[in-house]
């Protein structure tokens, strides 16, 4: 079942299935936020934004609105 990366719970691992190229910053693509790579939610900021992910062995903070543009499948 495909969901948005923003719907993952802490510690859940998923595989990126698709991204909205118009909404994803180039920097995230360069860091490996691409279809086929794994993504794990590590932490959520106290106010719920940003979300901290491990993407392709890189720790990245992704804004909630951007995380909603990344479609994943739980592993």
C-alpha positions in Angstrom: 0.0 0.0 0.0 1.4 3.4 -1.0 1.3 6.2 1.5 3.0 9.6 1.9 6.3 9.7 3.8 4.7 12.1 6.3 2.4 9.2 7.4 5.2 7.0 8.6 5.6 6.3 12.3 9.0 6.7 14.0 11.2 3.7 13.2 9.2 2.6 10.2 11.2 1.7 7.1 9.8 2.2 3.6 10.9 2.3 0.0 10.4 5.5 -2.0 8.1 4.7 -5.0 7.6 8.1 -6.5 8.2 11.8 -5.9 6.7 15.0 -7.2 9.6 16.6 -9.0 7.9 20.0 -9.1 7.8 20.1 -5.3 11.0 18.4 -4.2 14.1 20.6 -3.8 17.1 19.6 -5.9 19.2 19.2 -2.8 17.0 16.3 -1.6 17.4 14.6 -5.0 21.1 15.0 -4.7 21.1 13.4 -1.2 19.4 10.3 -2.6 15.7 11.0 -2.2 14.9 9.0 -5.3 12.5 6.1 -6.1 14.0 2.8 -5.1 15.9 4.1 -2.1 14.9 3.3 1.5 13.6 5.9 3.9 13.2 5.7 7.7 11.5 8.2 10.0 13.9 9.0 12.8 12.3 11.8 14.7 9.5 14.4 14.5 10.1 18.0 15.7 8.1 19.1 18.8 5.6 21.1 16.7 5.4 18.4 14.0 7.5 20.1 11.4 10.1 19.2 10.1 10.5 15.5 10.0 13.9 13.8 10.3 14.6 11.0 8.0 17.4 8.6 7.2 17.4 8.6 3.3 20.1 6.5 1.6 22.3 6.6 4.8 22.0 10.4 5.0 20.1 12.2 7.8 17.9 14.9 6.4 15.2 17.2 7.8 12.3 17.5 5.4 9.4 19.9 5.8 6.0 18.4 6.3 4.6 19.8 3.1 7.5 18.4 1.2 7.3 15.0 2.8 3.7 14.8 1.6 5.0 14.8 -2.0 7.1 11.7 -1.4 5.2 8.4 -1.9 6.5 5.3 -0.2 5.7 1.7 0.4 6.3 0.2 3.8 8.8 -2.7 4.0 
